[in-house]
Amino acid sequence: FNGEEKMKKSFLWVLVLGTALLLFTASGAIAATVTFSNITDGDLSPLLFDVGNTAPIGDGNTLDIGLNNFKADGGGVASLSALDTLSFKITAPEGYYITKVSYYEEGQGQTNLGVSIATGSITAAGIPQNLGVHIYNSAMVGPVPWSLGPGDIPIPGQQQSIDVSLVNSLFATTIPGGADIAWIEKTKATVAVEIAAIPIPSAVWLLFSGLACMMGLRKKFKNR
């Protein structure tokens, strides 16, 4: 009788702990937030990125990239361009790993017998992803919006901390001395991060199954 009672108590304790672990994992999946740290600008001139205004938004897993008020404007000059870089570290909360990083940017521009170009790229966990190139090379009436991305990078190997770097450039050119228009600017850039809970080891599930089986067998033999 004592042995059976001890087994029942042991099984109940394991069941309670297992349920608590599952509830903790489920609730954590809703509130889990990554950490963005070591945010560093490449200090290239003219600066596109603004570290001081770079901060998480929304659920905390999206980094809003601060942008300086720079416009590549080729009107009246041969060309004007900018190139800048930004780097930082992403760390998942305890018990989670990073599954995907996405980079998106948008802006506006205008041309009239000129050319204006925007490009962007991201490297996360050593994996590069190019957002492509946006080109204005035809006459426009007023500013026209543009966007690049999102550039998605799946992160392999259940990594809990990764390094990320961004590269942005703007370029505009016209015929020197003319009245042509060519300008482009970026107005938004974001990095979104997806995470997942580290799976519960299969040994834990085997323990639960084994205890349940033992209780079932003991009850079956007792009823005979």
C-alpha positions in Angstrom: 0.0 0.0 0.0 2.8 2.4 0.9 4.6 1.7 -2.3 1.5 2.4 -4.4 0.9 5.6 -2.5 4.5 6.8 -3.1 4.2 6.0 -6.8 1.0 7.9 -7.0 2.5 10.9 -5.3 5.6 10.8 -7.5 3.5 10.7 -10.6 1.3 13.6 -9.5 4.4 15.7 -8.7 5.9 15.0 -12.1 2.5 15.7 -13.7 2.2 19.0 -11.8 5.7 20.1 -12.7 5.2 19.1 -16.3 2.0 21.1 -16.6 3.6 24.1 -15.0 6.5 23.9 -17.4 4.1 23.8 -20.4 2.1 26.7 -19.1 5.3 28.7 -18.5 6.5 28.0 -22.0 3.1 29.0 -23.5 2.9 32.2 -21.6 6.5 33.1 -22.3 5.9 32.7 -26.1 3.5 35.6 -25.9 5.6 38.0 -23.8 9.1 36.9 -24.9 11.2 39.9 -26.1 14.6 40.0 -27.7 17.4 42.4 -26.7 19.1 44.8 -29.1 22.5 45.9 -28.0 25.9 47.2 -29.2 24.2 49.5 -31.7 27.0 51.1 -33.7 27.0 53.4 -36.7 29.7 53.1 -39.3 30.3 56.9 -39.1 30.5 57.2 -42.8 29.8 60.7 -44.1 27.2 61.9 -44.8 25.4 59.8 -42.2 22.1 58.0 -43.1 21.6 56.2 -39.8 20.9 57.8 -36.5 21.9 55.6 -33.5 20.2 58.0 -31.0 16.8 57.5 -32.5 17.2 53.7 -33.1 14.9 51.8 -30.7 12.5 48.8 -30.4 8.9 49.3 -31.2 5.6 47.4 -31.0 6.1 44.1 -29.2 9.7 44.8 -28.7 10.9 42.4 -31.4 11.1 45.0 -34.1 13.9 47.6 -34.2 13.0 50.9 -35.7 16.2 52.3 -37.4 16.7 56.0 -36.8 17.4 57.9 -40.0 19.0 61.3 -40.4 17.3 63.9 -42.6 19.6 63.3 -45.6 18.4 63.6 -49.2 20.6 62.6 -52.2 19.8 65.5 -54.5 21.6 65.7 -57.8 19.8 68.9 -59.0 22.3 71.3 -60.5 25.4 69.1 -59.7 26.9 66.0 -61.3 25.9 63.6 -58.5 25.4 63.3 -54.8 25.5 60.0 -52.9 25.6 58.6 -49.4 26.7 55.3 -47.9 26.3 54.2 -44.3 26.4 51.1 -42.1 24.9 50.1 -38.8 25.7 47.0 -36.7 24.1 45.6 -33.6 23.6 42.3 -31.6 20.3 40.5 -31.1 19.9 38.2 -28.1 16.8 36.0 -27.5 15.4 35.7 -23.9 16.3 32.7 -21.8 14.7 29.5 -23.2 14.3 30.9 -26.7 16.3 31.0 -30.0 16.2 33.3 -33.1 14.4 31.8 -36.1 14.3 34.7 -38.6 15.5 38.3 -39.1 13.8 40.5 -41.7 14.9 44.0 -43.0 12.5 46.5 -44.7 12.9 50.1 -45.8 11.0 52.7 -47.7 11.3 56.3 -48.8 10.4 58.7 -51.7 12.1 60.4 -54.6 11.6 62.3 -57.9 13.4 62.6 -61.2 13.2 64.6 -64.4 15.8 63.7 -66.9 18.0 62.4 -64.1 18.6 59.2 -62.1 18.2 58.4 -58.4 18.9 55.1 -56.8 18.4 53.5 -53.4 19.9 50.2 -52.2 19.9 48.2 -48.9 21.3 45.0 -47.6 21.5 43.0 -44.3 23.8 40.4 -42.9 22.6 38.3 -40.0 24.6 35.5 -38.3 27.0 35.7 -41.2 24.3 35.3 -43.8 23.9 38.1 -46.4 20.6 39.2 -47.9 20.3 42.0 -50.6 17.1 44.0 -50.7 17.7 44.9 -54.3 17.8 48.3 -56.0 15.2 50.9 -56.6 15.8 53.3 -59.5 14.0 56.4 -60.6 14.9 57.4 -64.2 11.8 58.9 -65.8 10.0 62.2 -65.4 7.7 62.4 -62.4 5.3 65.0 -61.2 5.9 65.3 -57.4 7.5 62.7 -55.0 6.8 59.0 -55.6 7.1 56.5 -52.7 9.3 53.4 -53.0 10.1 50.4 -50.8 12.6 47.5 -50.7 12.2 44.2 -48.9 11.5 42.6 -46.6 14.7 40.7 -46.9 14.2 37.5 -44.8 17.1 35.6 -43.4 16.2 32.2 -41.7 18.7 31.7 -38.8 19.9 28.1 -38.5 21.0 26.1 -35.5 18.8 27.5 -32.7 21.2 30.4 -32.1 20.3 32.6 -29.1 22.6 35.5 -30.0 23.6 36.8 -33.4 25.4 39.8 -34.9 23.6 41.9 -37.5 24.9 44.6 -39.9 23.0 46.9 -42.4 24.3 48.7 -45.4 22.4 51.6 -47.0 23.1 53.8 -49.9 21.5 56.7 -51.8 22.6 58.1 -55.2 21.3 60.9 -57.4 22.7 62.5 -60.6 21.8 65.0 -63.2 23.5 67.0 -66.0 25.6 69.7 -64.3 24.3 73.2 -64.6 20.9 72.2 -65.8 17.4 72.5 -64.3 17.0 68.7 -64.1 15.5 67.1 -60.9 16.9 64.0 -59.3 16.6 63.3 -55.6 15.8 60.4 -53.3 15.6 59.8 -49.5 14.8 57.1 -47.0 12.0 57.6 -44.5 11.7 54.3 -42.8 13.9 51.2 -42.0 13.0 48.3 -39.6 14.5 45.0 -38.6 11.9 42.4 -37.3 13.0 39.3 -35.3 11.1 36.1 -34.9 11.9 33.7 -32.0 10.7 30.2 -30.8 10.9 28.4 -27.6 13.6 25.8 -27.2 11.9 22.4 -27.4 11.4 20.5 -24.2 13.9 17.6 -24.2 12.3 14.3 -25.3 13.6 12.7 -22.2 11.0 14.7 -20.2 8.2 13.4 -22.3 9.5 9.9 -22.0 9.5 10.3 -18.2 5.9 11.4 -18.2 4.9 8.5 -20.5 6.8 6.0 -18.4 5.2 7.0 -15.2 1.7 7.0 -16.7 2.4 3.5 -18.1 3.6 2.3 -14.8 0.5 3.6 -13.0 -1.8 2.0 -15.6 0.0 -1.4 -15.3 -0.1 -1.3 -11.5 -3.8 -0.6 -11.5 -4.5 -3.3 -14.1 -2.6 -6.0 -12.0 -4.3 -4.8 -8.8 -7.8 -5.3 -10.4 -7.0 -8.9 -11.4 
